[in-house]
Amino acid sequence: MEATELVLQTMREAGEPLNAGKIADLSGLDRKVVDKAMKDLKATGAIVSPVRCKWEPAEK
């Protein structure tokens, strides 16, 4: 599974907005990998930030 897909899956399973550190903890990915995946997801509009510094999937 690609890192961006795993980040999105982790966000969906959590059911609440998460920061990058929490996503890294829950997914088992390295924090740098999560940061890059989130940057790509932000650029495509796949994730949104309802709360400062926390993100969730846009299709919620």
N, CA, C and O atoms as a Maestro MAE file, in Angstrom:
{
 s_m_m2io_version
 :::
 2.0.0
}

f_m_ct {
 s_m_title
 :::
 protein
 m_atom[240] {
  # First column is atom index #
  i_m_mmod_type
  r_m_x_coord
  r_m_y_coord
  r_m_z_coord
  i_m_residue_number
  s_m_chain_name
  s_m_pdb_residue_name
  s_m_pdb_atom_name
  i_m_atomic_number
  :::
  1 25 0.850 -1.191 0.000 1 A "MET " " N  " 7
  2 3 0.000 0.000 0.000 1 A "MET " " CA " 6
  3 2 0.886 1.242 0.000 1 A "MET " " C  " 6
  4 15 1.886 1.306 0.714 1 A "MET " " O  " 8
  5 25 0.513 2.200 -0.790 2 A "GLU " " N  " 7
  6 3 1.261 3.445 -0.879 2 A "GLU " " CA " 6
  7 2 1.069 4.271 0.402 2 A "GLU " " C  " 6
  8 15 0.042 4.160 1.072 2 A "GLU " " O  " 8
  9 25 2.056 5.089 0.729 3 A "ALA " " N  " 7
  10 3 2.024 5.870 1.972 3 A "ALA " " CA " 6
  11 2 0.802 6.781 2.034 3 A "ALA " " C  " 6
  12 15 0.168 6.891 3.084 3 A "ALA " " O  " 8
  13 25 0.462 7.437 0.924 4 A "THR " " N  " 7
  14 3 -0.697 8.338 0.952 4 A "THR " " CA " 6
  15 2 -1.983 7.568 1.233 4 A "THR " " C  " 6
  16 15 -2.856 8.051 1.955 4 A "THR " " O  " 8
  17 25 -2.098 6.370 0.664 5 A "GLU " " N  " 7
  18 3 -3.284 5.549 0.908 5 A "GLU " " CA " 6
  19 2 -3.357 5.111 2.370 5 A "GLU " " C  " 6
  20 15 -4.428 5.099 2.977 5 A "GLU " " O  " 8
  21 25 -2.197 4.751 2.922 6 A "LEU " " N  " 7
  22 3 -2.150 4.318 4.323 6 A "LEU " " CA " 6
  23 2 -2.491 5.477 5.266 6 A "LEU " " C  " 6
  24 15 -3.182 5.281 6.266 6 A "LEU " " O  " 8
  25 25 -2.007 6.679 4.948 7 A "VAL " " N  " 7
  26 3 -2.327 7.861 5.762 7 A "VAL " " CA " 6
  27 2 -3.833 8.118 5.726 7 A "VAL " " C  " 6
  28 15 -4.442 8.350 6.770 7 A "VAL " " O  " 8
  29 25 -4.438 8.081 4.546 8 A "LEU " " N  " 7
  30 3 -5.889 8.286 4.437 8 A "LEU " " CA " 6
  31 2 -6.665 7.213 5.186 8 A "LEU " " C  " 6
  32 15 -7.636 7.517 5.879 8 A "LEU " " O  " 8
  33 25 -6.246 5.968 5.053 9 A "GLN " " N  " 7
  34 3 -6.914 4.867 5.756 9 A "GLN " " CA " 6
  35 2 -6.829 5.065 7.265 9 A "GLN " " C  " 6
  36 15 -7.813 4.864 7.977 9 A "GLN " " O  " 8
  37 25 -5.664 5.454 7.750 10 A "THR " " N  " 7
  38 3 -5.473 5.693 9.185 10 A "THR " " CA " 6
  39 2 -6.388 6.812 9.666 10 A "THR " " C  " 6
  40 15 -6.981 6.712 10.740 10 A "THR " " O  " 8
  41 25 -6.504 7.881 8.874 11 A "MET " " N  " 7
  42 3 -7.379 9.001 9.239 11 A "MET " " CA " 6
  43 2 -8.837 8.554 9.299 11 A "MET " " C  " 6
  44 15 -9.563 8.911 10.226 11 A "MET " " O  " 8
  45 25 -9.259 7.775 8.309 12 A "ARG " " N  " 7
  46 3 -10.655 7.303 8.284 12 A "ARG " " CA " 6
  47 2 -10.958 6.413 9.483 12 A "ARG " " C  " 6
  48 15 -12.012 6.541 10.106 12 A "ARG " " O  " 8
  49 25 -10.036 5.515 9.806 13 A "GLU " " N  " 7
  50 3 -10.243 4.582 10.920 13 A "GLU " " CA " 6
  51 2 -10.276 5.300 12.266 13 A "GLU " " C  " 6
  52 15 -10.977 4.876 13.185 13 A "GLU " " O  " 8
  53 25 -9.511 6.393 12.378 14 A "ALA " " N  " 7
  54 3 -9.479 7.130 13.649 14 A "ALA " " CA " 6
  55 2 -10.815 7.823 13.912 14 A "ALA " " C  " 6
  56 15 -11.261 7.912 15.056 14 A "ALA " " O  " 8
  57 25 -11.447 8.311 12.850 15 A "GLY " " N  " 7
  58 3 -12.747 8.958 13.009 15 A "GLY " " CA " 6
  59 2 -12.698 10.334 13.643 15 A "GLY " " C  " 6
  60 15 -13.730 10.870 14.048 15 A "GLY " " O  " 8
  61 25 -11.507 10.909 13.733 16 A "GLU " " N  " 7
  62 3 -11.352 12.252 14.286 16 A "GLU " " CA " 6
  63 2 -10.138 12.909 13.624 16 A "GLU " " C  " 6
  64 15 -9.268 12.210 13.106 16 A "GLU " " O  " 8
  65 25 -10.069 14.239 13.634 17 A "PRO " " N  " 7
  66 3 -8.907 14.913 13.054 17 A "PRO " " CA " 6
  67 2 -7.622 14.533 13.802 17 A "PRO " " C  " 6
  68 15 -7.610 14.449 15.030 17 A "PRO " " O  " 8
  69 25 -6.547 14.305 13.046 18 A "LEU " " N  " 7
  70 3 -5.272 13.885 13.625 18 A "LEU " " CA " 6
  71 2 -4.136 14.778 13.150 18 A "LEU " " C  " 6
  72 15 -4.204 15.370 12.072 18 A "LEU " " O  " 8
  73 25 -3.088 14.870 13.969 19 A "ASN " " N  " 7
  74 3 -1.878 15.551 13.522 19 A "ASN " " CA " 6
  75 2 -0.910 14.501 12.963 19 A "ASN " " C  " 6
  76 15 -1.127 13.299 13.119 19 A "ASN " " O  " 8
  77 25 0.146 14.965 12.317 20 A "ALA " " N  " 7
  78 3 1.081 14.059 11.650 20 A "ALA " " CA " 6
  79 2 1.734 13.078 12.624 20 A "ALA " " C  " 6
  80 15 1.946 11.916 12.276 20 A "ALA " " O  " 8
  81 25 2.049 13.521 13.819 21 A "GLY " " N  " 7
  82 3 2.680 12.642 14.800 21 A "GLY " " CA " 6
  83 2 1.782 11.484 15.194 21 A "GLY " " C  " 6
  84 15 2.239 10.348 15.322 21 A "GLY " " O  " 8
  85 25 0.507 11.775 15.383 22 A "LYS " " N  " 7
  86 3 -0.447 10.724 15.754 22 A "LYS " " CA " 6
  87 2 -0.651 9.753 14.597 22 A "LYS " " C  " 6
  88 15 -0.771 8.546 14.808 22 A "LYS " " O  " 8
  89 25 -0.690 10.279 13.378 23 A "ILE " " N  " 7
  90 3 -0.821 9.418 12.199 23 A "ILE " " CA " 6
  91 2 0.379 8.483 12.101 23 A "ILE " " C  " 6
  92 15 0.226 7.297 11.807 23 A "ILE " " O  " 8
  93 25 1.567 9.015 12.348 24 A "ALA " " N  " 7
  94 3 2.785 8.191 12.310 24 A "ALA " " CA " 6
  95 2 2.700 7.083 13.360 24 A "ALA " " C  " 6
  96 15 3.050 5.937 13.080 24 A "ALA " " O  " 8
  97 25 2.242 7.416 14.559 25 A "ASP " " N  " 7
  98 3 2.112 6.417 15.634 25 A "ASP " " CA " 6
  99 2 1.113 5.318 15.263 25 A "ASP " " C  " 6
  100 15 1.385 4.131 15.444 25 A "ASP " " O  " 8
  101 25 -0.035 5.726 14.746 26 A "LEU " " N  " 7
  102 3 -1.093 4.765 14.443 26 A "LEU " " CA " 6
  103 2 -0.789 3.907 13.223 26 A "LEU " " C  " 6
  104 15 -1.153 2.731 13.184 26 A "LEU " " O  " 8
  105 25 -0.124 4.487 12.226 27 A "SER " " N  " 7
  106 3 0.120 3.766 10.970 27 A "SER " " CA " 6
  107 2 1.415 2.965 10.978 27 A "SER " " C  " 6
  108 15 1.570 2.017 10.207 27 A "SER " " O  " 8
  109 25 2.353 3.351 11.859 28 A "GLY " " N  " 7
  110 3 3.647 2.679 11.878 28 A "GLY " " CA " 6
  111 2 4.626 3.234 10.861 28 A "GLY " " C  " 6
  112 15 5.741 2.729 10.727 28 A "GLY " " O  " 8
  113 25 4.217 4.270 10.147 29 A "LEU " " N  " 7
  114 3 5.106 4.897 9.171 29 A "LEU " " CA " 6
  115 2 6.051 5.870 9.866 29 A "LEU " " C  " 6
  116 15 5.757 6.365 10.955 29 A "LEU " " O  " 8
  117 25 7.181 6.138 9.233 30 A "ASP " " N  " 7
  118 3 8.119 7.144 9.721 30 A "ASP " " CA " 6
  119 2 7.477 8.523 9.590 30 A "ASP " " C  " 6
  120 15 6.719 8.767 8.651 30 A "ASP " " O  " 8
  121 25 7.771 9.414 10.513 31 A "ARG " " N  " 7
  122 3 7.172 10.753 10.515 31 A "ARG " " CA " 6
  123 2 7.467 11.508 9.221 31 A "ARG " " C  " 6
  124 15 6.600 12.220 8.714 31 A "ARG " " O  " 8
  125 25 8.684 11.362 8.676 32 A "LYS " " N  " 7
  126 3 9.026 12.056 7.425 32 A "LYS " " CA " 6
  127 2 8.178 11.543 6.261 32 A "LYS " " C  " 6
  128 15 7.786 12.315 5.386 32 A "LYS " " O  " 8
  129 25 7.898 10.252 6.254 33 A "VAL " " N  " 7
  130 3 7.050 9.666 5.207 33 A "VAL " " CA " 6
  131 2 5.627 10.215 5.336 33 A "VAL " " C  " 6
  132 15 4.989 10.544 4.336 33 A "VAL " " O  " 8
  133 25 5.142 10.310 6.564 34 A "VAL " " N  " 7
  134 3 3.802 10.858 6.812 34 A "VAL " " CA " 6
  135 2 3.742 12.319 6.377 34 A "VAL " " C  " 6
  136 15 2.771 12.727 5.740 34 A "VAL " " O  " 8
  137 25 4.756 13.114 6.706 35 A "ASP " " N  " 7
  138 3 4.785 14.523 6.318 35 A "ASP " " CA " 6
  139 2 4.717 14.679 4.802 35 A "ASP " " C  " 6
  140 15 3.977 15.523 4.297 35 A "ASP " " O  " 8
  141 25 5.481 13.872 4.080 36 A "LYS " " N  " 7
  142 3 5.483 13.957 2.620 36 A "LYS " " CA " 6
  143 2 4.132 13.536 2.056 36 A "LYS " " C  " 6
  144 15 3.603 14.187 1.156 36 A "LYS " " O  " 8
  145 25 3.575 12.451 2.583 37 A "ALA " " N  " 7
  146 3 2.268 11.984 2.116 37 A "ALA " " CA " 6
  147 2 1.202 13.046 2.371 37 A "ALA " " C  " 6
  148 15 0.352 13.292 1.516 37 A "ALA " " O  " 8
  149 25 1.245 13.672 3.542 38 A "MET " " N  " 7
  150 3 0.262 14.708 3.871 38 A "MET " " CA " 6
  151 2 0.424 15.919 2.965 38 A "MET " " C  " 6
  152 15 -0.567 16.535 2.574 38 A "MET " " O  " 8
  153 25 1.654 16.265 2.629 39 A "LYS " " N  " 7
  154 3 1.898 17.387 1.712 39 A "LYS " " CA " 6
  155 2 1.239 17.104 0.361 39 A "LYS " " C  " 6
  156 15 0.600 17.979 -0.224 39 A "LYS " " O  " 8
  157 25 1.403 15.873 -0.126 40 A "ASP " " N  " 7
  158 3 0.794 15.482 -1.399 40 A "ASP " " CA " 6
  159 2 -0.733 15.495 -1.296 40 A "ASP " " C  " 6
  160 15 -1.411 15.955 -2.215 40 A "ASP " " O  " 8
  161 25 -1.274 14.996 -0.190 41 A "LEU " " N  " 7
  162 3 -2.725 14.960 -0.001 41 A "LEU " " CA " 6
  163 2 -3.311 16.370 0.122 41 A "LEU " " C  " 6
  164 15 -4.407 16.630 -0.376 41 A "LEU " " O  " 8
  165 25 -2.595 17.271 0.775 42 A "LYS " " N  " 7
  166 3 -3.049 18.665 0.883 42 A "LYS " " CA " 6
  167 2 -3.089 19.312 -0.495 42 A "LYS " " C  " 6
  168 15 -4.027 20.043 -0.810 42 A "LYS " " O  " 8
  169 25 -2.078 19.049 -1.318 43 A "ALA " " N  " 7
  170 3 -1.984 19.655 -2.652 43 A "ALA " " CA " 6
  171 2 -3.141 19.218 -3.548 43 A "ALA " " C  " 6
  172 15 -3.588 19.985 -4.401 43 A "ALA " " O  " 8
  173 25 -3.626 17.997 -3.361 44 A "THR " " N  " 7
  174 3 -4.722 17.501 -4.190 44 A "THR " " CA " 6
  175 2 -6.087 17.763 -3.567 44 A "THR " " C  " 6
  176 15 -7.113 17.492 -4.190 44 A "THR " " O  " 8
  177 25 -6.110 18.283 -2.353 45 A "GLY " " N  " 7
  178 3 -7.370 18.569 -1.679 45 A "GLY " " CA " 6
  179 2 -8.026 17.345 -1.064 45 A "GLY " " C  " 6
  180 15 -9.213 17.373 -0.738 45 A "GLY " " O  " 8
  181 25 -7.260 16.267 -0.901 46 A "ALA " " N  " 7
  182 3 -7.816 15.024 -0.352 46 A "ALA " " CA " 6
  183 2 -8.024 15.089 1.155 46 A "ALA " " C  " 6
  184 15 -8.816 14.325 1.706 46 A "ALA " " O  " 8
  185 25 -7.311 16.006 1.832 47 A "ILE " " N  " 7
  186 3 -7.496 16.179 3.274 47 A "ILE " " CA " 6
  187 2 -7.746 17.650 3.573 47 A "ILE " " C  " 6
  188 15 -7.286 18.532 2.847 47 A "ILE " " O  " 8
  189 25 -8.472 17.897 4.640 48 A "VAL " " N  " 7
  190 3 -8.789 19.256 5.075 48 A "VAL " " CA " 6
  191 2 -8.472 19.402 6.551 48 A "VAL " " C  " 6
  192 15 -8.365 18.413 7.275 48 A "VAL " " O  " 8
  193 25 -8.321 20.645 6.990 49 A "SER " " N  " 7
  194 3 -7.992 20.917 8.381 49 A "SER " " CA " 6
  195 2 -9.156 21.626 9.077 49 A "SER " " C  " 6
  196 15 -9.306 22.842 8.952 49 A "SER " " O  " 8
  197 25 -9.979 20.870 9.810 50 A "PRO " " N  " 7
  198 3 -11.097 21.492 10.517 50 A "PRO " " CA " 6
  199 2 -10.653 22.180 11.802 50 A "PRO " " C  " 6
  200 15 -11.333 23.073 12.306 50 A "PRO " " O  " 8
  201 25 -9.514 21.758 12.323 51 A "VAL " " N  " 7
  202 3 -8.953 22.298 13.554 51 A "VAL " " CA " 6
  203 2 -7.479 22.575 13.287 51 A "VAL " " C  " 6
  204 15 -6.818 21.809 12.585 51 A "VAL " " O  " 8
  205 25 -6.974 23.643 13.833 52 A "ARG " " N  " 7
  206 3 -5.579 24.009 13.593 52 A "ARG " " CA " 6
  207 2 -4.633 22.834 13.870 52 A "ARG " " C  " 6
  208 15 -4.682 22.218 14.935 52 A "ARG " " O  " 8
  209 25 -3.778 22.539 12.892 53 A "CYS " " N  " 7
  210 3 -2.747 21.504 12.980 53 A "CYS " " CA " 6
  211 2 -3.277 20.062 13.005 53 A "CYS " " C  " 6
  212 15 -2.517 19.129 13.262 53 A "CYS " " O  " 8
  213 25 -4.545 19.884 12.745 54 A "LYS " " N  " 7
  214 3 -5.122 18.531 12.666 54 A "LYS " " CA " 6
  215 2 -5.851 18.386 11.339 54 A "LYS " " C  " 6
  216 15 -6.439 19.339 10.828 54 A "LYS " " O  " 8
  217 25 -5.802 17.191 10.799 55 A "TRP " " N  " 7
  218 3 -6.325 16.947 9.467 55 A "TRP " " CA " 6
  219 2 -7.260 15.762 9.455 55 A "TRP " " C  " 6
  220 15 -7.183 14.878 10.308 55 A "TRP " " O  " 8
  221 25 -8.170 15.754 8.444 56 A "GLU " " N  " 7
  222 3 -9.076 14.643 8.231 56 A "GLU " " CA " 6
  223 2 -9.362 14.534 6.733 56 A "GLU " " C  " 6
  224 15 -9.143 15.492 5.992 56 A "GLU " " O  " 8
  225 25 -9.849 13.378 6.283 57 A "PRO " " N  " 7
  226 3 -10.172 13.219 4.856 57 A "PRO " " CA " 6
  227 2 -11.243 14.219 4.426 57 A "PRO " " C  " 6
  228 15 -12.169 14.499 5.187 57 A "PRO " " O  " 8
  229 25 -11.124 14.752 3.227 58 A "ALA " " N  " 7
  230 3 -12.059 15.764 2.730 58 A "ALA " " CA " 6
  231 2 -13.438 15.188 2.451 58 A "ALA " " C  " 6
  232 15 -14.434 15.904 2.559 58 A "ALA " " O  " 8
  233 25 -13.519 13.911 2.096 59 A "GLU " " N  " 7
  234 3 -14.792 13.328 1.711 59 A "GLU " " CA " 6
  235 2 -15.657 12.908 2.895 59 A "GLU " " C  " 6
  236 15 -16.519 12.041 2.753 59 A "GLU " " O  " 8
  237 25 -15.443 13.492 4.024 60 A "LYS " " N  " 7
  238 3 -16.188 13.126 5.234 60 A "LYS " " CA " 6
  239 2 -17.591 13.688 5.190 60 A "LYS " " C  " 6
  240 15 -18.367 13.483 6.123 60 A "LYS " " O  " 8
  :::
 }
 m_bond[239] {
  # First column is bond index #
  i_m_from
  i_m_to
  i_m_order
  :::
  1 1 2 1
  2 2 3 1
  3 3 4 2
  4 3 5 1
  5 5 6 1
  6 6 7 1
  7 7 8 2
  8 7 9 1
  9 9 10 1
  10 10 11 1
  11 11 12 2
  12 11 13 1
  13 13 14 1
  14 14 15 1
  15 15 16 2
  16 15 17 1
  17 17 18 1
  18 18 19 1
  19 19 20 2
  20 19 21 1
  21 21 22 1
  22 22 23 1
  23 23 24 2
  24 23 25 1
  25 25 26 1
  26 26 27 1
  27 27 28 2
  28 27 29 1
  29 29 30 1
  30 30 31 1
  31 31 32 2
  32 31 33 1
  33 33 34 1
  34 34 35 1
  35 35 36 2
  36 35 37 1
  37 37 38 1
  38 38 39 1
  39 39 40 2
  40 39 41 1
  41 41 42 1
  42 42 43 1
  43 43 44 2
  44 43 45 1
  45 45 46 1
  46 46 47 1
  47 47 48 2
  48 47 49 1
  49 49 50 1
  50 50 51 1
  51 51 52 2
  52 51 53 1
  53 53 54 1
  54 54 55 1
  55 55 56 2
  56 55 57 1
  57 57 58 1
  58 58 59 1
  59 59 60 2
  60 59 61 1
  61 61 62 1
  62 62 63 1
  63 63 64 2
  64 63 65 1
  65 65 66 1
  66 66 67 1
  67 67 68 2
  68 67 69 1
  69 69 70 1
  70 70 71 1
  71 71 72 2
  72 71 73 1
  73 73 74 1
  74 74 75 1
  75 75 76 2
  76 75 77 1
  77 77 78 1
  78 78 79 1
  79 79 80 2
  80 79 81 1
  81 81 82 1
  82 82 83 1
  83 83 84 2
  84 83 85 1
  85 85 86 1
  86 86 87 1
  87 87 88 2
  88 87 89 1
  89 89 90 1
  90 90 91 1
  91 91 92 2
  92 91 93 1
  93 93 94 1
  94 94 95 1
  95 95 96 2
  96 95 97 1
  97 97 98 1
  98 98 99 1
  99 99 100 2
  100 99 101 1
  101 101 102 1
  102 102 103 1
  103 103 104 2
  104 103 105 1
  105 105 106 1
  106 106 107 1
  107 107 108 2
  108 107 109 1
  109 109 110 1
  110 110 111 1
  111 111 112 2
  112 111 113 1
  113 113 114 1
  114 114 115 1
  115 115 116 2
  116 115 117 1
  117 117 118 1
  118 118 119 1
  119 119 120 2
  120 119 121 1
  121 121 122 1
  122 122 123 1
  123 123 124 2
  124 123 125 1
  125 125 126 1
  126 126 127 1
  127 127 128 2
  128 127 129 1
  129 129 130 1
  130 130 131 1
  131 131 132 2
  132 131 133 1
  133 133 134 1
  134 134 135 1
  135 135 136 2
  136 135 137 1
  137 137 138 1
  138 138 139 1
  139 139 140 2
  140 139 141 1
  141 141 142 1
  142 142 143 1
  143 143 144 2
  144 143 145 1
  145 145 146 1
  146 146 147 1
  147 147 148 2
  148 147 149 1
  149 149 150 1
  150 150 151 1
  151 151 152 2
  152 151 153 1
  153 153 154 1
  154 154 155 1
  155 155 156 2
  156 155 157 1
  157 157 158 1
  158 158 159 1
  159 159 160 2
  160 159 161 1
  161 161 162 1
  162 162 163 1
  163 163 164 2
  164 163 165 1
  165 165 166 1
  166 166 167 1
  167 167 168 2
  168 167 169 1
  169 169 170 1
  170 170 171 1
  171 171 172 2
  172 171 173 1
  173 173 174 1
  174 174 175 1
  175 175 176 2
  176 175 177 1
  177 177 178 1
  178 178 179 1
  179 179 180 2
  180 179 181 1
  181 181 182 1
  182 182 183 1
  183 183 184 2
  184 183 185 1
  185 185 186 1
  186 186 187 1
  187 187 188 2
  188 187 189 1
  189 189 190 1
  190 190 191 1
  191 191 192 2
  192 191 193 1
  193 193 194 1
  194 194 195 1
  195 195 196 2
  196 195 197 1
  197 197 198 1
  198 198 199 1
  199 199 200 2
  200 199 201 1
  201 201 202 1
  202 202 203 1
  203 203 204 2
  204 203 205 1
  205 205 206 1
  206 206 207 1
  207 207 208 2
  208 207 209 1
  209 209 210 1
  210 210 211 1
  211 211 212 2
  212 211 213 1
  213 213 214 1
  214 214 215 1
  215 215 216 2
  216 215 217 1
  217 217 218 1
  218 218 219 1
  219 219 220 2
  220 219 221 1
  221 221 222 1
  222 222 223 1
  223 223 224 2
  224 223 225 1
  225 225 226 1
  226 226 227 1
  227 227 228 2
  228 227 229 1
  229 229 230 1
  230 230 231 1
  231 231 232 2
  232 231 233 1
  233 233 234 1
  234 234 235 1
  235 235 236 2
  236 235 237 1
  237 237 238 1
  238 238 239 1
  239 239 240 2
  :::
 }
}
